[in-house]
Amino acid sequence: MGLLALFREIFKFPIWLASPIAIEMSIISNFLLNDVWTWNDRRYRTMWGRLWRYHLSIGITAFGLNYPILLIMTYIFGVPYLLSNLVGICISALANFLLNHLWTYKDKSHF
């Protein structure tokens, strides 16, 4: 949310461009946090293997759910972009967690 607002309000990027940049930056930072904190007991793959899987799974939900919801709510329905983004984040959050829990950081006993 903060990065989206930064790129939109400070750098004056259009929403359709500010959002993908903010999403990409958040994917990388969230990977680092989740790798160290949330799933630190499930790091069975190499860091690059985990990053690739994490990036792919979050990319599916971020660009398949969050981003379209932001654009539709903002451009078609006139909802403020930060509220639209928050709705998209809330809808995609569960899918993000499930994909990472079941695939990226799959429990070793299920290999």
C-alpha positions as a Markdown table, in Angstrom:
| # | Residue | x | y | z |
|---|---|---|---|---|
| 1 | Met | 0.0 | 0.0 | 0.0 |
| 2 | Gly | 2.8 | 2.4 | 0.9 |
| 3 | Leu | 4.8 | 1.7 | -2.2 |
| 4 | Leu | 1.7 | 2.2 | -4.4 |
| 5 | Ala | 0.9 | 5.5 | -2.7 |
| 6 | Leu | 4.6 | 6.6 | -3.0 |
| 7 | Phe | 4.7 | 5.8 | -6.8 |
| 8 | Arg | 1.3 | 7.4 | -7.4 |
| 9 | Glu | 1.4 | 10.5 | -5.1 |
| 10 | Ile | 5.1 | 11.4 | -5.1 |
| 11 | Phe | 6.4 | 10.2 | -8.4 |
| 12 | Lys | 3.0 | 10.7 | -10.2 |
| 13 | Phe | 3.0 | 7.4 | -12.0 |
| 14 | Pro | -0.4 | 6.3 | -13.4 |
| 15 | Ile | -2.1 | 3.6 | -11.2 |
| 16 | Trp | -1.8 | 1.0 | -13.9 |
| 17 | Leu | 2.0 | 1.4 | -13.8 |
| 18 | Ala | 2.5 | 2.2 | -10.1 |
| 19 | Ser | 0.8 | -1.0 | -9.0 |
| 20 | Pro | 2.9 | -3.6 | -10.9 |
| 21 | Ile | 6.1 | -1.8 | -9.6 |
| 22 | Ala | 4.8 | -1.8 | -6.1 |
| 23 | Ile | 3.7 | -5.4 | -6.4 |
| 24 | Glu | 7.1 | -6.6 | -7.6 |
| 25 | Met | 8.9 | -4.7 | -4.8 |
| 26 | Ser | 6.6 | -6.2 | -2.2 |
| 27 | Ile | 7.0 | -9.7 | -3.6 |
| 28 | Ile | 10.8 | -9.5 | -3.0 |
| 29 | Ser | 10.6 | -7.9 | 0.5 |
| 30 | Asn | 7.8 | -10.3 | 1.6 |
| 31 | Phe | 9.8 | -13.3 | 0.4 |
| 32 | Leu | 12.7 | -12.3 | 2.6 |
| 33 | Leu | 10.4 | -11.8 | 5.6 |
| 34 | Asn | 8.5 | -15.0 | 5.0 |
| 35 | Asp | 11.7 | -17.0 | 4.3 |
| 36 | Val | 13.2 | -15.9 | 7.6 |
| 37 | Trp | 10.2 | -15.8 | 9.8 |
| 38 | Thr | 7.0 | -17.6 | 8.6 |
| 39 | Trp | 8.5 | -20.7 | 7.0 |
| 40 | Asn | 12.0 | -20.7 | 8.4 |
| 41 | Asp | 11.6 | -24.3 | 9.5 |
| 42 | Arg | 10.7 | -25.4 | 5.9 |
| 43 | Arg | 13.7 | -24.2 | 3.9 |
| 44 | Tyr | 14.4 | -27.6 | 2.2 |
| 45 | Arg | 15.0 | -26.1 | -1.3 |
| 46 | Thr | 17.8 | -23.7 | -2.3 |
| 47 | Met | 17.1 | -20.0 | -1.7 |
| 48 | Trp | 16.7 | -19.5 | -5.5 |
| 49 | Gly | 14.3 | -22.5 | -5.7 |
| 50 | Arg | 12.2 | -21.0 | -2.8 |
| 51 | Leu | 12.4 | -17.5 | -4.4 |
| 52 | Trp | 11.3 | -18.8 | -7.8 |
| 53 | Arg | 8.3 | -20.7 | -6.3 |
| 54 | Tyr | 7.3 | -17.8 | -4.0 |
| 55 | His | 7.5 | -15.3 | -6.8 |
| 56 | Leu | 5.5 | -17.5 | -9.1 |
| 57 | Ser | 2.8 | -18.2 | -6.6 |
| 58 | Ile | 2.5 | -14.6 | -5.4 |
| 59 | Gly | 2.6 | -13.4 | -9.0 |
| 60 | Ile | -0.4 | -15.6 | -9.9 |
| 61 | Thr | -2.5 | -14.1 | -7.1 |
| 62 | Ala | -1.1 | -10.5 | -7.3 |
| 63 | Phe | -1.5 | -10.2 | -11.1 |
| 64 | Gly | -4.4 | -12.5 | -11.4 |
| 65 | Leu | -6.5 | -11.2 | -8.5 |
| 66 | Asn | -5.2 | -8.1 | -6.8 |
| 67 | Tyr | -4.1 | -6.1 | -9.9 |
| 68 | Pro | -7.4 | -6.7 | -11.9 |
| 69 | Ile | -9.5 | -5.9 | -8.8 |
| 70 | Leu | -7.6 | -2.6 | -8.4 |
| 71 | Leu | -8.0 | -1.6 | -12.0 |
| 72 | Ile | -11.7 | -2.6 | -12.3 |
| 73 | Met | -12.7 | -1.0 | -9.0 |
| 74 | Thr | -10.7 | 2.2 | -9.7 |
| 75 | Tyr | -11.2 | 2.8 | -13.4 |
| 76 | Ile | -14.7 | 1.3 | -13.9 |
| 77 | Phe | -16.4 | 1.9 | -10.6 |
| 78 | Gly | -14.5 | 5.0 | -9.5 |
| 79 | Val | -13.4 | 3.6 | -6.1 |
| 80 | Pro | -10.4 | 5.4 | -4.6 |
| 81 | Tyr | -7.3 | 3.4 | -5.7 |
| 82 | Leu | -6.0 | 2.7 | -2.2 |
| 83 | Leu | -9.3 | 1.2 | -1.1 |
| 84 | Ser | -9.5 | -0.8 | -4.3 |
| 85 | Asn | -6.0 | -2.1 | -3.7 |
| 86 | Leu | -6.9 | -3.0 | -0.1 |
| 87 | Val | -9.8 | -5.0 | -1.3 |
| 88 | Gly | -7.6 | -6.8 | -3.8 |
| 89 | Ile | -5.0 | -7.5 | -1.1 |
| 90 | Cys | -7.6 | -9.0 | 1.2 |
| 91 | Ile | -9.1 | -11.2 | -1.5 |
| 92 | Ser | -5.7 | -12.5 | -2.6 |
| 93 | Ala | -4.1 | -12.9 | 0.8 |
| 94 | Leu | -5.6 | -16.3 | 1.5 |
| 95 | Ala | -4.7 | -17.6 | -1.9 |
| 96 | Asn | -1.1 | -16.3 | -1.3 |
| 97 | Phe | -0.8 | -18.1 | 2.0 |
| 98 | Leu | -2.2 | -21.4 | 0.7 |
| 99 | Leu | 0.0 | -21.5 | -2.4 |
| 100 | Asn | 3.1 | -20.8 | -0.3 |
| 101 | His | 2.1 | -23.2 | 2.5 |
| 102 | Leu | 1.3 | -26.1 | 0.1 |
| 103 | Trp | 3.8 | -25.5 | -2.7 |
| 104 | Thr | 6.7 | -23.1 | -2.0 |
| 105 | Tyr | 7.3 | -24.3 | 1.5 |
| 106 | Lys | 5.7 | -27.7 | 1.3 |
| 107 | Asp | 6.2 | -29.7 | 4.4 |
| 108 | Lys | 9.1 | -32.1 | 4.0 |
| 109 | Ser | 7.0 | -35.1 | 5.1 |
| 110 | His | 4.9 | -34.5 | 1.9 |
| 111 | Phe | 7.8 | -34.6 | -0.6 |
